[in-house]
Amino acid sequence: MTVGKDVSSLFTDVVNCMQTENLELKKLVYLYLINYAKSQPDLAILAVNTFVKDSQDPNPLIRALAVRTMGCIRVDKITEYLCDPLQKCLKDDDPYVRKTAAICVAKLYDINAELVEDRGFLDALKDLISDNNPMVVANAVAALAEIQENSTKPIFEVNSATLTKLLTALNECTEWGQVFILDALSMYKAADPREAENIVERVSPRLQHANCAVVLSAVKMILQQMELITSTDVIRNLCKKMAPPLVTLLSAEPEIQYVALRNINLIVQKRPTILAHEIKVFFCKYNDPIYVKMEKLEVMIKLASDRNIDQVLLEFKEYATEVDVDFVRKAVRAIGRCAIKLERAAERCISVLLELIKIKVNYVVQEAIIVIKDIFRRYPNTYESIIATLCESLDTLDEPEAKASMIWIIGEYAERIDNADELLESFLENFPEEPPQVQLQLLTATVKLFLKKPTEGPQQMIQVVLNNATVETDNPDLRDRAYIYWRLLSTDPEAAKDVVLAEKPVISDDSNQLDPSLLDELLANIATLSSVYHKPPEAFVTRLKTTVQKTEDEDYAEGSEAGFSETSAHPADPAGSPPVTARQAAPAPAPPPDLLGDLMGLDNAAIVPSDQPETPTGPPLPVLLPASTGQGLQISAQLTRRDGQVFYSMLFENNSQILLDGFMIQFNKNTFGLAAAGPLQIPPLQPGTSARTMLPMVLFQNMSAGPSSSLLQIAVKNNQQPVWYFNGKILLHALFMEDGKMERGNFLETWRSLPDSNEVQKEFQGITITSVESTLDLLSGSNMFFIAKRKNGKQDVLYLSAKLPRGVPLLIELTAVVGHQGLKCAVKTPSPEMALLFFEALELLLLLHLKP
């Protein structure tokens, strides 16, 4: 079994060996059972009697082993038999059995949360916090914390009574037990500064622990309590106490150093005084791996101050001559960041950068020019004397960012550089081949040069650049900027000066780049992955919410590996969906039509097909732009599907006192890349009239990055009003394909092939299914195809399939009692994030057509 061969055929024979008195043999049988019980759930029941018997064995090791194994066998049929032995073991005389049973409750909660709550296991776990054995307390805390993470209800909260018990157990349990207890304590908010000081005093000895996890958990706990402490002396002493353990972490293996450095990076942003005098421990050693060196650089920038900047600059200068190119680049950037951060040290930083430029190493020179551009932004009109030195390196530049930086410097200081036009001209020769970043800077720098020196040379250059940037390019950003400059220069050069040569805001130091609220959240998660990624947990972990169990699937029972997934998960709603709102853009004069066409992307002469579908009947369209916001214009709209084509069904109502005409529409980037297939065809609207249209849509033209979202942002314009921006919803069922019906066998095979983690569940409390047939008809009208139906007691379970564009299947299971409130939906798909969008669309569809 260990080398990967399938020995499941021997299941019955191996189960017979469970009766043995030999402990080693019993352990092997249990291991075998854990491995194969899921694929042989019916045979696994044969082992239940032996488990129950072993849970009453005189030997505590066997009692604990039986409970641990029963918890590891994730088969629903066995779960109910586990409850009685588990209840006895939670009250067992032996602490080893009690601590094993505590963890088993968390495993059982993951399989069947309702059962755990009904049988009172949570109360039993809370009682174990008062246990006289510290290991039992630690395991009870670990189990309760795990359960709390998977539950929406408050289950485990540390109060003043629990606090004392946990602090007492802290000194006597194992290192990992201490981590669990410290993590639980960090959630506790002290009532006053005095209590916070007492807690910190009792936790401080953990800082001397040999285990790094204990040290970091203790640091997290102390940092949380320091927020409440008001005495500056106490805070100063705590900062002194925390420095040595954090420094000690940097003498561990490189992997631990990396984790420690990522955590220290967060700690020094909040409390820089902790390590202010320890900057030398962050100096890079010759044999440090690159990932450790990069992190040390980050921490050094954060700890750099007027007092230690000379030491730091010597180090950075040394690093800039190393062989690792990425490290050298980061070291040069670090010098620039120190210059921006420390005004008094800026001159020293610049002289170091100039020394590095003289080395004439290509990538060092290019990085130096990039950071000097930022220094010019930070300290305008201070260090421009070095421009001549920079111009000597012009020919060596070949990286886009370095070129763009040098061009920015030439444009910004054109009046001080005698041959600025020649320098820019050398870049203009290859304008069409340059990357967009360089082209944009060239365009702006040439306009600056022309405005500062409106002589014949720059005048010819500006003609060439504007021609290249409007006629020769297909980059919309470049073209739009060129048109705006062209318009400004041709109509009002003085306005152009005000815009292009406006005073720029001084940039600030970015070394403490994390938002304070995010920093506090990350500090609350020190010693977890969150503090290594520098992301909140919800950004990379989908919280799985356990839901009510389904009983065994009779129709699909044969060989069904957990059937249609007995337990299921419902990720929390994505936080990134903005509310549906409408807002008004500031009124502005309408630009000339040709330019508007360019800016709005409406110059493609696509025509709406003449056989456009007729206006839909059915529920009213949702109002996206109310008349109160749209100065009398009201827009209602919704995505719909007709004859295999996606349309945007829209209703325009003119409640204003003026005629509205010249309607145009633009869709922002979105998850499915939805965009208009042609211009919006709405006739002029007299006051008090309305018009409907079905706008054909295309997919995958306008894709947005980031997590999937049902948000559809729309801009609509007419000749009389400003641009209106409002939000709609992408209804997933409008995208379902007509060929989404699966064969029954294919459906089952696909369901089995997708991992359980791809299944997402949701319950709709306010929906009542009055008739299975009418519900299936309704879903079928939205291309959700019926596959099979079965009875589960009073419940009807329906299986359906649907298919998204690009062939993404959705396998749907609906469970409801006809005539009763409540509908449970499970979805399995290769793209689980689509399930959340599906639930949103399904709820809307059912609420509109079924009785609430």
N, C-alpha and C positions, 0 to 999 in steps of 0.2 A: 504494500500500500504506500509506503514512504517513497519508493522509487517511481511511483506513478502508475503502477499496473492496476488494472481494475480487478479487484477480488471480491466484488459485491455479491457474486454468486454463492459465496460461502457464508452469507449473512446468518442463516438459521443455525449452522454448525457453530459459528463463533458465539452467537447469543447463548447457546447451551453451556459454553464455558464460563458464563458469568457466575455460576453457583460456586466456583472454586473458593477455597480458603486462602489461596496464595495471593498476597497483595500485589506483587509485581505482575502476575498474569491478569489479575482483575483490572489493573490500570491499562494494560494493553487492549483488553476487550472493550473497555470504556472508550479508549481512543478510536478504535475501529467503529464503534457505535456512533460517535460524534460525526465521523467522516461520512458514513453511509446512510444515516437515519433519514436524511432529507430525500434521498432517491428511493428509499424503501420505507415510506411512512407506515404502511400497513404492518410490515414485519417488525418495525421498531416497537410497536405496542406490546409485542411478546416480552420485551425487556422490562416493562413497567413494574411487574410484581417483584422482580429482583431488586429494582431500584428502591421500591418502598421498603422491602425487607432490609436492604443494606443501610437505609437511612435510620434504622433502629438498631444497628449492630452495636455491640458493646465497645468496639474499637472506634474512637473519635475520628481517626484518619479515614476509615471506611465510610462513616456517616457523612463526613465533609465531601469525600470523593463522589459519593452518590448524588448529593445535592448539586455539586459543581457540574457534574456530567449532565444531569437532567436540565440544568439551566442552559447548557451549551447545545442541547439538541433542539433546534428551532423548528419543531413540528407541532402544529396546533393540537393535534389529537392527544399528544402527551401532556400538553400544558395543564389541563385540568387535573391530571393525576399528580402533578408536581405540587399542587397547593397545600395538601395536608402535611406531607413530609416537610415542606419548607416552613410551614407555620410552627411545627415542632422544633425544627432546627434553629429557628430564630430565638427560641427560648431554651436551647440546649445548655447543659451545665458546662460544657467545654467551650472556652473562648475561640478555639480554632474553628469549631463547627459554626459558631455564631458569626464570625467574621466572613466565612465562606458564604453563609446563607444571606448575609447583607448584600453582597455583590450579586448573588443569584436573583434578588428582588429586582435589581436594575435590569438584568437580562430579561426577566419575565415581563417587565413593563414594556420593554421594546417589542416583545412578541404580542402582548395583549394588555394594553393599558387599563381597559375597563375592568378586567378581572382583578388586577392588582388593587385598584381602588375599592372595588366591591368587597374583596376579602380582607380589607383592613391592613394590608401589608405596609402601607405608607406610615400608619400610626406605629406599627411594630418597629419600623426603621427609626422613627423619631425617638422611640423609647430607648433604642440602642445607643443614642448619643449620651445617655446617662450611664452607660455600662461602665463597670469598674476596670475593664481591660482597654488600654489605649488603642490597641490594634483594631478592636471591634468598633470603637468610636470612629477611628480613621476610615474604616471601610464603610461604615454607615454614612459618614459625611460624603465619601466618594460616590456612593450609590445615590444618595439624595441629590447631589449636585448634577449627576448624569441625568436623573429623571427630570429635574427642573429644566435642564437644557431642552428636553424633548417635549415639554409641556407648556401650554399657554397659561395655565392657572398657577398662582403662587403656591408652591409645595414646600419649599425649604427656605426659611428666612432665619438668620441668626439674630436672636434677641439677647438681652442682658443675661438671662438665666443660662442660655446655651453657651454664651461667650465664655463664662467662667469654666464650664466643663471642657470646652475645646482648648482653652489655654492650659488647663491642667494636663490634658492628654498630650499636648504638644511636646512636652519635654521627654515623654517616655516611649513614643511610638517610633516605628522605623522611618527612614528618610522619606520614602514615598508617601507614607502616612502623614508626615509633617507637611509635605507639599499640598496634599488634599486639604488639610486643616487650614493652612495659611491662605490658600486660595478662597476657602469659604469665609475666613475672617476678613479678607480684603473687601468683601461685600458689605461688611458691617459699618454703619455710620455711628460714630460715637456721639453720645448725648451732649458732651461738653468738652472743652480743651483738657480738663483734668483727666477724664476717662481716656481720652485719646493718648495722653502721656503715659498713663498706666499700661495701656495695651502695648504701646511701642516698647516700654521698658521690659515687658515680659517676652516680647518677640525678638528684641535685639540680640540675645545670645545666638539665635539661629544664623546670624550673619557670619559667625565663625565656623559654620558647618563645612565639611569636606565636599558635600554634594552641591554642584553648581545650581541645580534646580531649586534646592532649599534656599540657597543664598538669594537667587533672583526672586523667589516667591516672598521671602522676608523683605526684600527691598521694595517690592510692589506694595506689600502690606503697610510698610512704614511710610512710603510716599503718600498713600491714600490718607493715612491718619494725620500726616503733617499739614494737610489742607485745613485741619480744624485747630491745630495748635497755634496759639497766639504769641507765646513767649519767644522772642528772637534768640535768647541764649540757648533754649532747648533746641530750636531749629539749627543753630550753628553747631551745637554738639552732635546732633544727629547727622548732619552733613559730613562732619569729621569721621564719625563712626562708619558711614557707608563707603567712604573712599577706599580703605584697604581691601575689603572683600571684593570690590569691583576690579581693583588693580590685580588682585590675585587671579581672577578669572583669565587674565591675559597671559598667564604662564601655562595655561592648559594646552591641549592639542588644538591645531588650527581650526577644526570644525567648531569646537566649543568657543574659541576666541571669536569666530565670526558671529555666532549667536550672541555672545556677550557684547560685542561691538555694536551690533544692531540695536540691542537694548540700551546700551550706554548712550548711543546717538539720541534716543528719545529722552533719557534721563537728563542729559546735559542741556537739552532744550528747555526743560522745565526748571531744573535746579543746577545752573552752570557752576555754582560755588562748590558743589561736591567734589569735582575733579579739577578745579581751576589751577591747583598747584601740582597736578600730576601729569602735565602735558608730555613730559619726557617718556612716559611708558607707552605713549602712542607713536613714538618715532618708529619708522619701519626698519625691520631687520633684513639683512640680505637674503635670508632663506624663508621669509614669510611668503605664503602663497599669494597670488595676485588679488584674490577676493578679500584677503585680510588687509593687504596694503590699501586697497581702495577704501575700505571702511575706516581704516586708521586716518586716512587723509580727511575724510568727512568730519571725523570727531575733532581732528586738529584745527580745522577751519572754525568749528564752533567754539573751541576753547581759546583761539587766538585772541590776544589782547595787547594793548600798548606795552604792557610789562614784558611779555614773552615773544613779541613779534620778531625780534632779531634772530633768536634761536630758531623759530619756525621757518623764517625765510631762508636761513642757511640750509635747513633740512630740505625744503622744497627745491632750492637751487640744485642741491645734490641729486634729488630724485629726477630732475629734468635732464640729467645726463645719463640716466639708466638705459638699458637696452629694450625694455618692454614699452612699445610705442603707446599703448593705451594708458599705461601708468604715467608715462612722461606727459601726455596730453592733460591728464587729470591734474598732475602736479602744477603745470603751467596755469591751468584754469584756477587752481587753488590760490596761486599768487594773486591773480586778478580779483578773486572773491575777497581775499584779505584786504586788498587795496580799497575795495568798495565798502567793506565793513568798517575799516579803521581809518578815519580821515588823516590822523597824524602820521600814519605809517604809509600813506599812499605814495609819497615820493620815493621812499626806500623800495617799495614794491616795484615801481616803474623802473628804477635803476637796475634792479635784478632782471626785469623783463628785457631791458635794452642789452644787458650783458648776454642774455640767452640768444637774442636776435643776432648778435655778433658771431655766435658759434656757427651760424649759417646752416644749421641742420633744418631741412625743409619743413618737417612737421612741427618742429618747435617754433620756428618763425611764424607759421600759419596760426598756431594756437595763440601765440603772443599777440598777434594782430587782432584776433577775435576778442581777447580780453581787454586790450587797450581801447578798443571801440567802446566797450562797456565803461571803462574808467573815464573816457571823455564824456560819456552821458552822465556819469555820477558827479564829475567835477568840471563843468563847462568852463572854457576860457582859462584854464589853469596850466595844463601840460602840453599845449599845442606845439611847443618848440621841438618836440620829438618827431613831428610829422615827416620832416626831411629824411630822418633815419628810416622811417617806415617805407617811404617811397623808393628807397634803394632796393627793397626786396620785392618790388612789384612783379618782376619777371618770373619769380619762383612760385607764385601762387597758382595752385591748380585745384584746390578744394572749394566747393561752392560757398561754404560759410565764411572762409577766409577772404575769398574774392568779394563777397557781399559786404563784409566788414570794411575792407579797404576802400571799396567804392563809396560806402556811406561816409567814411572819413573825408574822402576827396570832395564829395558833394557838400558835406556840412561845412567844410573849411575852404571852399573854392576861392573865396576872396583873398585868402592868405597864401594860396599855392599859385605861383606865377604861371606854371604850365599845366594847370588843372585840366584845360580842354584837351591837351595832348595826352595826358594820362588816361582820361576817360575814353578818348578816341581809340587808344590801344585795346580797350576792352570791347568797344563797339564793333570791331571788325568781325568778331565771332558771335554777335548778338543772337542770331537765330538758333545757334547750337548750345547756347548757355542754358543751365538749369533755371527753372522759374524763379528761384530765390535770387539769383544773380540778375536776371532780366528785370525783375521788379525794382531792385536797388539801382540798376543802371538808368531805368526810366526816371525814377525820382531824382537821382543825382544830376542827370542831364537837365531836368527842369529847374533844379536849384541853381545850377551853373548859369543857365540862361537868364534866370531872374536876377542873379547877382551880377552877371557880366553880359548884358544884352548886346554883345558885339556880333560881328558877322559869323565868326567860327562857331560859337554856341548856337547861333540861329540855324545854321545848316545842320548841325548835329541834332537839334531838337526835331527838325523835319524828318530826318532819317529814322530817329528812334520812334517817333509817333507813328510813322508809316509802318515800321517793322512790328510795332506793338499792337496795331489795329488790323492791318490787312494781312500780314504774313503769319500771324500767330493763331493757334486754336485754343490758347489758354484763356478761359473767361476772366480770371482775376486780373491778368495782365491787360487784356483788352479793355475791361471796364475802367481800370485805373487810367489807362491811356486816354480813353474817351473823356473822362472827367477832367484830366489835365488839359486836353485839347480845348474842351468847351471853356474852361476857366481862362486859359491863355488868350483865346480868340475873343472872348466877350469882356473880360475885366481883369487885366494883368495885376492890378492892385489887390483885388480879392484873391488872386492866385498867390500873391506874396503872403497875404495874411494866413492863407491855408498852409502852403508848402513850407514857408519859412517861419511858421509859428514857433514860439518858445516851447521846447519839449519839457515834460515833467522830469525831474531828476529821479533816476532809478535808485532803488534802495537795496540794502543787503538782503540776499535771499538765503542766507545760510540757515536761518530758522524757518524753513519753508512750510512747515506743517501748520494747518489751521488750529487755533487753540482748542476748539471743541474736539477735533479729531485727535490731537495730541493727548488730551485727557482720556479719551476712549482707549487709545493705544496703551497708555500708562496703566490703565485698569486691566490690560491684558498682557502685562509683562510676563515673560517666560512662557509665552505660547507662540504659535505660528504667526499670529496677528502682529506681534512685536518684531518678528523677523521680516515679514512682508511689508510692514508699515501700512497695512490696510485693515479696516475694521473687519471682524469675523464674517459679517454677512456679505462682504464683497467676494469671498471665495468659498464659503461653506453654505450649503443649502440646509437649513434647519428642517429635520424630518419630523412631522407631527404624526404620531401614531393614531389611527382611527379605529372605529368599531370593526370587529372581525366579520368576515363573510364565512358562511358554513361551506362544507365541501361541495365542490362542483360535480353534480352527478353526470351531466352531459359529457363533460370533458375529463372525467376522472382518470381514464386510462392513461397511465404514464405521465400524468400531469405533474410536473415538478412544481409543487405548491400551487397547482391549478392555475386559476387566474389571479395569482398572488394573494395569499391569505391576508398578509399585512400589507399596508400600502402607505404611501407617504404624500403629504401635501406641503410643498415648500411655501414659506411665507410669501405674501404678496410683494412684488418687487417695489422697492422704495422709490424707484426713479420715475414713476409715472406722474407728470404734472397734472393738476386739475384742469378740467375743461373751462377755459376762460376766453373772453374776447377783450382785446385792448385796442386803443386807437393810436395810430401813428401821428406824429406831429404834422399838421397841415403843411404842405410844401407845394410850390408851383410845379405843374406837370412838366417833365423834361420833353424835348422834341420827340416825336413818335419813333424815329429811327433808333435813337439812343435807348428809349424805353424798351423797344423791342429787343435790343441787345441785352440790356440789363435783366429783363424779366425772362429771357430765353424763349420768347414767343415768336421769333422770326422764322421758325420752321413752318412751311406752308401746309401743315397737315390739315385735312378737311374731315369734319365729322361725317361718317357714312350716311347716305340719303335714306337707307332703310333703318333709321334709328328706331329703337323700340319705343312703343307708346308709353305714356306716363303711367307709372305703377299705381295700382290700387292697394289697399291694405292699411296698416297702422300709419299714423301721421309721422312725418320725418322729424327727427329731433332738431330743436332750434339751437344753432351753433353761434349765431351772431344776433342777439336780441335787438329790436328796434331802438330800445333805450340807449344802447351802446353805439349802434351804427347810424346815429343821426337820422333815424327814421327808416333806414334800410334793414330789413330782417332777412336772414339767410338760414334756411333749414336744409340739412343734407345728410346723406347716409350712403355707404357703399352697398351695392347690390349686384346680383349676377343674373344675366339673361342670355340664353342660348350660347353658353360657354364663354361669354365675354363679361369682364368686370366693368361696371359703370358707376359713376358717382351721380346718384339721383339728387337733384338740387331744386329748391323752391326759393325764388327771389320775390320779396314783397316790398313795394315802395310805399311806406307810410309817411314819407316826407312831403313837403309842399312843392318840390321841384322835379323836373324830368331827370331821370338817371339813364345814362347810356355809356357805351364804350367799355363794357365789362371785360376784365381779364382775370385769369386765375393762375396761381403758382402753388405747387406743393413742395414743402420742405423735405429734406432727406428723411427717410423712414425705414423701418425694419424690412419691408418687402419691396422697397424701391418703387413705390407707386408714383406714377406721374401722368399728367393729362396726355392723351393720344392726339389731341388737336386743340384749336382755340375754343374758348367758351362762347356758345352761340345763344345769347340772350338779346331779344329785341329791346329797343328803347322803352323804358318803363315810365308811363305817365303816373302822376301822384294817384295813390289809391288802387293801383293795378298790381298784378303779380304775373310771374312766368315760371314754368317748370322746364327743366332740361335733363337729359340723360347724357352725361359727359363720358365718352369712352376712355378707359384707363389702360395703361401698360404697366407691366411689372418689371422689377429688377433694373430700373433706369437710374435710380436716385437713392442708392443704398446708404443707410447710416451705419456708423460703427457703434460698438457698445452693446449692452444687453438688449434682448428683444423687448419691444414695447408696442402696445396697440395705439399709441399716440400718432395722430395724423395732423400736422400743422399746415395751415392753409393761409394764403394771402389772396385777397380779392381787391381789385381796383376798378374804379369807374372814372369818367372824365370830370365828375362834379365833386367828388369827395376824396379824402386821403385814403391811403392803403389801409385796409382792415385786416388784422391778423386774428385768427381764432383757431381753436383746436377741435378736431373730431376724433372718432374712434375707427380703427381698422377692425371690422367685424370678420373674424377668421372664416366663418362659414360662407362669406361672399367669395372666398378664394378657393373653396373646395372644388376639385375637378369632377367632371362627369364620369370619369372612368375609375372612381375610387372604390368600387365594390370588389371585395376579396372572396375567393373560394373559401369554404369553411375550413378545409384542411390547411390551406395556406395561412389563414387567420391564426389558427392554433399554433402552427409552426413559427410564425413571426412573433407571436406573444411569448412563446417559450424562448426564442433566440435572444430577445431583448432582456438585459439584466434588470433585476428588481429595482435598482436605483433609477431606472427610466420610467417607473410608474409613479404617477401623481394622482392624488385623490382630493375630492372636495365634496362637502355636503351643502345642499341648497335647502335651507329650512323653509323658505316661504313659497315653495312650489308644490302644487298638488297635481298628480297625474290622474285624470278622470277616466281615460280610456287608452289602453295600450295601442290600439289600432290608429286612433287619431294622432297620437304622439309620433308613431312611426311614420305616418303620412307627412306630418309636419317636418320631421327630420329629413325624410327622403327628399322633400322639396328643396332642402339646402344641401343636397349631395352627401347625406350621412346614410349609408346603406345598411339595411338589416341583415345580420348574419345568422343569429340563432337566439332562442329564448328558452329559459328554464324557470321552474318554480323552486323557491327556497322557502318552505313554510308558506307564510302569507305573501312573501315578497315575490315580485316578478323581476327577473334579471334578464336584461336585454344586451346583446352584443352587436355592435355596429362598427363599420369601418368608414374612413374618409381619407382623402389624399390631397395634400397641398401641392402647389406647383413645384417643379423640380423633383417630383416623385417622393416627397416625405409622407409616409403613412401615419395615420392616427388610429389606434385600436381602442375602441370605446366600450366601457361596461357601465350600464345604468341600472341601479337597483332602487325599487320603490314599491310601496303598498298602494294599490289602486284606491283612490278616494281618500287617502290619508296624506297629511302634509309631510313633506320631506322627500328629497331625492338625493341619492348618493351616486357620484360619478367617478369612475377611475379611468385614466387614460395612460396608455403605453405608447411611446413614440421614440424614434432615434434622437429627436430634439426635444428633451423634457421642457425646455423653456416655452415651447409652443403650447404646452398643456395649459399654462396659466392664461394665455390669450384665448384658448378654446373655451375655458370655463366662463370667461367674461362674455364671450359671444353667445354661448349656450344659454346662460342665465337670461340675457337680454331677449333672445329668441323665444324662450319658454314663457317668460313673464308677459311678453306682448300677446301671446296666443293662448296661454292656458290660464285657468282660474288661479289667482294667488291664494 
